[in-house]
Amino acid sequence: MTDSVVNYEERDGIAIIEINRPEKKNTLTDAVVQGIADAIDTATRSKAVAAVVLRGAGDTFTAGYDLTNRAAWDQPFGSPTVEMRAGAWDPVRDMHFMGNNVRRFMKIWECPKPVLGEIKGWAVGGATDLVLCCDLLYMASDAHIGYAPSRIYGTPTTMMWVYRLGLEHAKQFLLTGRAIDAETAFRIGLVSRVCDPADLAAEIEAEARRFQHIPGNQLALNKLLINQAFENMGLRTTQMLGTFFDGVTRHTEEAYRWVESFEEKGFRQVIRERDAPWQDYGEKPVSGSGSDPES
């Protein structure tokens, strides 16, 4: 499938799931999130697939949620009998539509087969809610990952950060929203391997193919056992709170004023001002290509 927002391919014993919106920095829409979930289901059912690779087309994994496409996300969850007053926020509806994203992201976590995430360019904001559900992460040496919306307008919904990083590093990177370069990501144990950008795709596929030599039931049981340890540490409860708090952060007075400033200053200028205090740490702004990535 080359005309889809998510491409799916099986070859050499692995499934390759590719977000296919390179002209929009692979920003996440409802169709993209659903396409990834459906592709994971397909790979799970396929007897020919031993492992899965998740990647983005073009030069970026994904720049987070497509903030130019917000209106469509929560439409299925509105009450048909209650007309919302102007400016009102329905926290239950918010929980439903953001929770629906979390449930679909968590299909990666629940897949009985290893899922390997390929991080190139940028994986920021909502992209981290997705990619941190993967079992193993391979990262290009010039790539960055981070949750800049923690500075304003968001909290991580799958909240894998604290479980993958531990307390000190989770606070270091979530309280600041600072981007993490590949060298740092490897040093703190966030990724399995850092690769030359030109070799990234080949190396992650080679690793994925190795899982063909391990019985599928062995992989499934070991993955379940590891995941269960984190489930017992309260992962699902943390996700519930993260999803609810994400909605709260988008409906504070500061958040309203921040969004309103888009019209006055333009989206990218507002993002630049938000990120300016952190530029001396080597953080680079995300450059959109006809899109307004979450950056």
Beta strands, then each sheet from edge to edge (+ up, - down):
strand 1: 6-11
strand 2: 14-19
strand 3: 51-56
strand 4: 115-119
strand 5: 122-124
strand 6: 136-140
strand 7: 144-146
strand 8: 180-181
strand 9: 193-195
sheet 1: 1+ 2- 3- 4- 6- 9-
sheet 2: 5+ 7+ 8-
end
